[in-house]
Amino acid sequence: MFRASEGQPLTTMLRSMDTDLILVGLGGFCGALARYGINNVLAAGYLPWGTILANVTGSLLLGFVQVLAMKGVGLGSRFRLVAGVGFCGAYTTFSTFSMESLELLYNYQLAKASLYILGTTGCCLVSVLAGMALGSLFCNGLEKIGSGHPEQDRG
């Protein structure tokens, strides 16, 4: 019988990989549906608002998920696969952002393109940081509740 490098039988590793692929696929399916829904609700106006909203909120969620995964909080070891890789990977869309940026540039809409590129990039970076801060606050709150001291002594 073949053995994986960690001493597990190859069949066990393949089953685990199959489960991971299914979980990423399910997360991706949900993320793609959410992305599609946002684009149908938000019509493009001065800027492509659906793409902006998906990228900014997806960045916030990914920052939150990353902190939960790093601190071991969540629904198990595969939480990051479902929520981060699957959902956020399908929900956010750098390729659409890039194409829309190029379309603005090709149409000589330099002010719009600059606003879109710099605004989206800046907002997404701030959103990841905000998501990480929220994730840390959430984890700290869980730790306090778990220790039986929901409030710190203010003395």
C-alpha atoms as one frame of an Amber mdcrd trajectory, in Angstrom:
protein
   0.000   0.000   0.000   1.278   3.455  -0.868   1.949   5.771   2.056   1.927
   9.534   2.082   4.867  11.461   3.467   3.059  11.938   6.798   2.590   8.203
   7.269  -1.055   8.210   6.182  -2.279   5.773   3.554  -2.631   7.380   0.149
  -6.346   6.534   0.010  -6.937   8.488   3.234  -5.133  11.520   1.809  -7.129
  11.322  -1.430 -10.420  11.174   0.491  -9.338  14.216   2.508  -8.408  16.073
  -0.694 -11.775  15.143  -2.224 -13.534  16.560   0.838 -11.455  19.737   0.648
 -12.268  20.167  -3.045 -15.977  19.700  -2.386 -15.897  22.234   0.464 -14.031
  24.808  -1.645 -16.499  24.174  -4.473 -19.519  24.671  -2.207 -18.058  27.877
  -0.812 -17.263  29.023  -4.346 -20.778  28.225  -5.520 -22.268  30.379  -2.739
 -19.769  33.178  -3.384 -20.498  33.169  -7.106 -24.249  33.369  -6.463 -23.745
  36.261  -4.048 -21.557  38.057  -6.593 -24.112  37.522  -9.338 -26.861  38.846
  -7.069 -24.941  42.006  -6.213 -24.313  42.777  -9.877 -28.005  42.319 -10.662
 -29.075  44.625  -7.821 -26.491  47.364  -8.374 -26.530  48.779 -11.843 -23.282
  50.295 -13.079 -23.419  54.042 -12.826 -20.507  56.421 -12.723 -18.404  53.491
 -11.472 -19.009  49.706 -11.477 -20.563  49.661  -7.983 -21.287  45.921  -7.933
 -17.626  45.062  -8.371 -16.584  47.668  -5.808 -19.065  46.396  -3.208 -18.115
  42.750  -3.794 -14.394  43.458  -3.525 -14.651  45.694  -0.451 -17.052  43.464
   1.500 -15.175  40.350   0.388 -11.924  41.870   1.648 -13.575  42.628   4.987
 -14.864  39.058   5.245 -11.529  37.557   4.228  -9.694  39.554   6.904 -12.207
  38.349   9.496 -11.956  34.727   8.340  -8.161  34.848   8.327  -8.003  35.945
  11.979 -10.510  33.283  13.018  -8.505  30.635  11.194  -5.189  31.826  12.683
  -6.650  31.743  16.194  -8.297  28.368  15.682 -11.821  29.762  16.005 -14.462
  28.663  13.542 -16.035  25.507  12.375 -12.889  23.420  12.273  -9.763  23.277
  10.193 -11.641  23.512   6.911 -13.444  26.747   7.777 -10.826  28.814   5.938
 -11.188  26.605   2.859 -14.951  27.080   2.665 -15.186  30.733   3.687 -11.843
  32.144   2.566 -10.747  30.186  -0.485 -14.187  29.131  -1.723 -16.645  31.897
  -0.879 -14.344  34.928  -0.912 -12.411  33.592  -3.902 -15.561  33.420  -6.008
 -17.259  36.471  -4.494 -14.417  38.924  -5.023 -13.133  39.449  -8.494  -9.792
  40.927  -9.363 -10.178  39.920 -13.003 -13.394  41.935 -13.400 -11.812  44.865
 -11.563  -8.845  44.707 -13.961 -11.029  44.486 -17.071 -13.266  47.355 -15.975
 -10.180  49.454 -15.212  -8.778  48.792 -18.675 -12.118  49.608 -20.300 -12.125
  52.980 -18.560  -8.543  53.615 -19.670  -9.229  52.510 -23.271 -12.158  54.929
 -23.372  -9.878  57.758 -22.175 -11.810  58.154 -18.922  -8.652  58.793 -16.932
 -10.322  60.481 -13.951 -12.826  57.636 -13.559 -10.120  55.018 -14.020  -7.878
  56.675 -11.438 -10.713  57.005  -8.940 -11.760  53.391  -9.524  -8.278  51.898
  -9.283  -7.021  53.936  -6.336 -10.375  53.988  -4.530 -11.013  50.267  -4.828
  -7.463  49.316  -3.876  -7.447  51.660  -0.880 -10.896  50.590   0.304 -10.037
  46.895  -0.031  -6.827  47.295   1.980  -8.683  49.179   4.707 -11.450  46.551
   4.621  -9.007  43.686   5.166  -7.543  45.539   8.143 -11.037  46.260   9.488
 -11.993  42.601   9.062  -8.877  41.518  10.922  -9.641  43.988  13.719 -13.217
  42.698  13.951 -11.936  39.125  13.964  -9.549  39.947  16.804 -12.314  41.649
  18.794 -14.562  38.657  18.206 -11.883  36.199  19.342 -11.032  38.320  22.387
 -14.721  38.407  23.308 -14.913  34.621  23.025 -11.843  34.255  25.218 -13.357
  36.493  27.890 -16.636  34.597  27.820 -14.773  31.283  27.948 -12.748  32.380
  30.952 -15.875  33.355  32.871 -14.854  37.027  32.991 -16.866  38.828  30.331
 -15.818  42.202  31.709 -12.355  43.280  32.688 -11.670  44.843  36.069 -11.536
  48.580  35.536  -9.800  49.261  38.853
